[in-house]
Amino acid sequence: MATVLHTIKARLYKNLLTSDPDNYIIRVNSERTLNIRNICESAASRGRVNVPASMMEHVVNLFFKEMGYQLCDGFSVNTGWFTVGPRMRGVANSPKEQYDSEKHTLLFELHQGAALRRELENVTVEFLGVADTDAVITQVTDVKTGNVNDLLSPGRNLKIAGDKIKIAGNNATNGIYFVNQATSERTKVNDPDIVTNNPSALIVVIPDLSSGTYLLEVTTQYAVGSLLKKPRTAMFDKTLTVE
């Protein structure tokens, strides 16, 4: 049995898809998102590499750039740590139909590889108990691509699933926000762009966001049967990306 080197923390959330009062969804209590530079600096500080972090970062970026080039020519890539390849979504209604970017979606799909799976042998999980579920975002879906919990398509619809996330109350801070992780700039969804506004589901038009990574926040005074005196904020625990 492998030595446990790492601990990942998780919380329990009420399963809204069942009537069983003792049924919970287990979700990882996510730490902050690391970029390539963060990882290279960590490797250098731990003495895991014999080159400067800046050099390691440069080489890794070169690798990913070439990988992207090959993927765009239709190749799949297996790094041992993950596999990634192109995939099509959508249907053709005629044998002679041609590709239409409005109807068909081309994306790259990534799966964990054998080397990454082996790392799980070194990890244990600590349950932190039942989470405070006054308001929670459980999943987001980019309608254009069908991508779940990952990509954003500015100008297109985003489905937000959760609990107690309906926008209600007259506090000026109420609303749906995309927070740029690099600049901390907060972009609020315009009220007319909130297409559906229900306690367990929101559909919004994604603002004109620039390329980068974002956090999603929903701030509201909604409560079952009443309004809260002060707004509360639900933050989605996964990073969303505009390419």
N, C-alpha and C positions, 0 to 999 in steps of 0.2 A: 504494500500500500504506500502510495506517495506521501511525502511529508506535506502537511498543510502549511502553506506559506502566505496565503491571502485570505481575507475575510470580506465578503460582500454582504451588505445589510439590506434587509427587505421588510416591507410593511404589508399588513393585511388590509384589504379593502372589501367592503360588502359587495357580494356578487348580485348586481341588479337584474341579472337575467334569470334568476331562480327565486322561488318563494321560500326556499329553505333558509331560516334565520341563522343557521350555523354554517353557511357556505360562503367562503371568502376567496377573493382573487389575491394572489401573491405577486407583488410588484417590487422590483429592485429599487432601493432608495438611492437614486443616481447621484454620483459625485459630479464635479464639474467636468465639462468636455475638454479633452486635451487635443492640441493640434500637433503637427509634425515637429515643430520647434520645441514644444514642451517635452515630447518624448525623447528627442535627441539630447536635450539638456539634462533630462533625468538619467539617461544612459551614461552620459559623460560624468555626471556628478557621482554616480554609483561605481564608476570605474569599469563599466561593462564594455567600453570601446576604447581603442588606443589612438583615436583621432579626435580633434576638437568637435564640439557639438555643431558648430557652423558648417564644417566640412561634411559631417554625417547628414545634416539637413539638406545640404546641396545635392548630395548623391541620391538621397531618398526622393527628392523632388524630381531629379532627372529620371529616376526609375519610373515613377508614377506618370510622368509626362509621356514617356515612351510606351508605357502600358496602355494609356488612353489612346494613343495613336494606333496601336495594334488592335485594340478593341473596336475602334471605328472602322477597321477593315474587315470586321466580322470574326476575328479570332476570339477564343476564350482563353483565359489566363488562370493557371493554377500555381499559386505561390507556395503551396503547402500549408500556409496559414489561412488562406481564403481562396475561393474560386470565384471568378466573375466573368460574365459573358453577356452578349446582347440578347434581348428578348423582345418579341413583338406582342402587343395587345391589340385586340380588335378583331373584326371578322371581315371577310371579303364576300360580296354578294354576287360575284360573277367570276368565271374562270379567267376573264380578261381584265379584271379590275387592277388598277395601278395604285401604288402607295399614295395615301392622302393624309397629310399630317393633322388635319382636322378630325379625321375619322380613326386613324390608326396611330398607335403610340409605340415608339421605339425607346427602350430603356435598357440599362445595364442592371443585371441582377446579381447580387453577391451572396455567397454562402460560406459558412465557416469551414475551414479545412481540417485535415487530420491533426496537424501540429497544434492548432488552436484548441481542438477538442481535448487533446492530451493535457493541456494546461488546466482543464477543469478538475483534474485529479488533485491539484494543489490548492483547491479553493474550498472553503467551507462557507456556509451562509448563516447569518445571525438574524433571527426574526425579532423585529422591534415592537411587535404587538399590533393592535388594530390602529390604523391611521385615523387622524381627524378628518372626517369626510364631510365637513360642512359644505364644501364645494370641491369638486374634483374633475379634472379632465382626464379621460381614460384613453381616448384614441382620436387621431385626426386623419382625415383621408383627403388627399388632393384629387378632386373630381376629374380633372383633365387626364391625369396619368394613371389614376387608380392607386397611386403609391400611398402606403400607410406609414404614418409616423416618421417621415423622412423628408420628402421633397415638397416644395411650394411652387406653384405656377402663378405668378402675379397676374392679376386681371381675371383670373378664373375662380371657381367656387372651391371652398374648403368646408368639409363636414367636420364638426367638432362634437364628439360624444362625451358625455359625462353625467354628473349629477348636481343639481342645484346651480346650474350655470346660466340660467335665463337672465338677461340683462333687464334689471328693474330698479326703480328708484330714481330720484332727481339729483343725486350727488354728481358733481361735475367729473369725478374720476371714474364713474361707471363706464364700462366699455370693454372692447376687445383690443389687445395690443400685441404688436410684434416688436420684440426688443432685440436690436442688433447687438450681438455678443462682442464685436470688436469695438464699437463706438458707444454702446449703451443708449443709442438713440431709440426713442419709443415712437412707433407709428401706430396711430389709432385707426381702427376701421370706422369709416363714416357711417352714421346711423342708417342712411338709405341703403347701404351695402350689407346690412344684416337682413338676409333673405328669410331665414327661419329663426325664431327666438322662442325656444321651448326649454323647460327645466333640464331635460336630458339630452337636448340636441340643438346645436346652432349650425346654420349654414351662412357663410359670409363670402363676400367677394374679397379676395386677397388684394391688399393695396399694391401700388407700384413700388415694390421693394427692390433695392439694388442687390447684386450678388453678395452672398455672405451667409452666415449662420444666425439663426434667430431663436429666441425663446417666445413662447406663446403664453399670454396672461389674459384671464377673464376676471374683471372686477365688477361686482354687483351687490345690491342690497337685497336680492331675492332670498326669501325663506318661505317654507311651506305655510300658506295661510296668512302671511304677514310680510312686512318689510323690515329689514334690520335698520337700526339707527345709524350704524356706520357700515361702509362697504367692506366686503371681504374679497380677497384675491385668490384665485386658483391658478397655479402655474403648472404648465405641462412639464413633465420631467424628462422629456427627450428634446434634443436639438433638431431644428428644422432648417433645411438648406434651400437657398435660392441659387441656382447655378448661373 
